[in-house]
Amino acid sequence: MIPLKDDIPRVHTPVAVILIIAANVALQLFLGHLHPADQERLYYLFGVVPARYLFPDWAAVVGFPATGVLPFLTYMFLHGGWWHVIMNMWMLWIFADNIEDVMGPGRFLCFYLLCGLAALALHLFFNTTATAPIIGASGAVAGVMGAYVLLYPRGKVLTFIPIIIIPYIVRLPAWLFLGFWFATQMFAGLFEQLGAPVQGIAWWAHVGGFVAGMVLVRLFMKPERCYYCEYKGARQDFRFE
């Protein structure tokens, strides 16, 4: 399922969201001009390799720098290709403007980064020996989605559902769209733990980010900026333009 738009009006210009998207796109443009070997080296140095931090003796043998906390932040801005970055930034654009509305740019940026760190923490917990780097904004974006379902559960999401070759477009309640998405990440993570790994997808990072977003949103939101969310009670109904 691919979200096309939601029906919650935006009040303020999403400055932080725009800057995050610009940073991700700019970095992907930079990566695209690198030789594949240099790209891979950058992924390993500025993505997060779980074994690098949990097995420092191994990390020293293979040549990782002795210290390296910067990847805990930079991994959120690295992507494995244009499809990866486009999908993450599209999900961010759909849901994050309303979350920044209730927080303001500075608070939203802190919230976004903390969700990314929480996503990383759960990924590390379930992948202690992994030697492949985790990269991508999806954990932090999942935090935005978790916040959205808490504040706007009855918002409507115009959703594209590909059924074989027939495009199907339907309006789904946010709680259904995001709840289904979260359930698929949880089940995929559980199946992976049972020995059916799906390479290249950090399922538990998505779960960790989503839960962190639901927990942290109440700490970062400003009630006076909660124009349309459930925090203030019943919301009006809005139509797609």
Summary of the structure (lengths in Angstrom):
residues: 241
radius of gyration: 18.4
end to end distance: 21.1
largest distance: 60.0
contacts: 782
relative contact order: 0.18
helix: 62%
strand: 10%
